[in-house]
Amino acid sequence: MTNMTLAVPVELHKLMEKHKDVKWTEVARQAMWEKARTLELLDKLLVKSTLTEQDALELGRKINKGIAERHGLHK
């Protein structure tokens, strides 16, 4: 297994220190696995996609606008 050193903000470290019973290394490992699996799934889904980055940005804007309107947050 490879070792990795992480830097965390002081405020996060203070919170972590309050919970010394938590295995923070395992928490970090699980979070990294989850993110890696999500990225792997996205890679598999997008391998045959013809959607351009510009198309994806426009679609994202439309989705955000729709969500904002649905929740009364539109500008």
C-alpha positions as CSV (number, residue, x, y, z in Angstrom):
1,M,0.0,0.0,0.0
2,T,1.3,3.5,-0.9
3,N,1.4,6.2,1.8
4,M,0.0,9.7,1.2
5,T,0.3,12.8,3.3
6,L,-2.6,15.2,3.4
7,A,-2.8,18.8,4.6
8,V,-6.0,19.9,6.3
9,P,-7.1,23.3,7.4
10,V,-6.6,24.1,11.1
11,E,-10.3,24.3,11.8
12,L,-10.8,20.8,10.4
13,H,-7.9,19.5,12.4
14,K,-9.4,20.9,15.6
15,L,-12.7,19.1,14.9
16,M,-10.8,15.9,14.1
17,E,-8.9,16.2,17.4
18,K,-12.2,16.3,19.3
19,H,-13.0,12.8,17.9
20,K,-9.8,10.8,18.4
21,D,-11.8,7.6,18.4
22,V,-12.5,8.0,14.6
23,K,-10.0,6.3,12.3
24,W,-9.5,9.4,10.1
25,T,-7.2,7.5,7.7
26,E,-10.1,5.1,7.0
27,V,-12.5,8.0,6.5
28,A,-10.2,9.5,4.0
29,R,-9.6,6.2,2.2
30,Q,-13.3,5.5,1.9
31,A,-13.9,9.0,0.5
32,M,-11.2,8.6,-2.0
33,W,-12.5,5.2,-3.1
34,E,-16.0,6.7,-3.5
35,K,-14.7,9.6,-5.6
36,A,-12.5,7.3,-7.7
37,R,-15.4,4.9,-8.4
38,T,-17.6,7.9,-9.4
39,L,-15.0,9.1,-11.8
40,E,-14.5,5.6,-13.2
41,L,-18.3,5.4,-13.8
42,L,-18.3,8.8,-15.5
43,D,-15.4,7.7,-17.7
44,K,-17.4,4.6,-18.8
45,L,-20.6,6.6,-19.4
46,L,-18.8,9.3,-21.5
47,V,-16.5,7.0,-23.6
48,K,-19.0,7.0,-26.5
49,S,-20.5,10.5,-25.9
50,T,-20.6,13.0,-28.7
51,L,-21.5,15.8,-26.2
52,T,-18.9,18.6,-26.4
53,E,-17.7,20.6,-23.3
54,Q,-19.7,23.6,-24.6
55,D,-22.8,21.4,-24.9
56,A,-22.4,20.2,-21.3
57,L,-21.9,23.7,-20.0
58,E,-25.1,24.9,-21.7
59,L,-27.1,21.9,-20.5
60,G,-25.8,22.6,-17.0
61,R,-26.9,26.2,-17.2
62,K,-30.4,25.1,-18.3
63,I,-30.6,22.6,-15.5
64,N,-29.5,25.2,-12.9
65,K,-32.0,27.7,-14.2
66,G,-34.8,25.2,-14.0
67,I,-33.9,24.2,-10.5
68,A,-33.6,27.9,-9.4
69,E,-37.0,28.7,-10.9
70,R,-38.7,25.7,-9.3
71,H,-37.4,26.8,-5.9
72,G,-38.1,30.5,-6.4
73,L,-34.5,31.5,-6.7
74,H,-34.5,32.8,-10.2
75,K,-33.0,36.2,-10.9
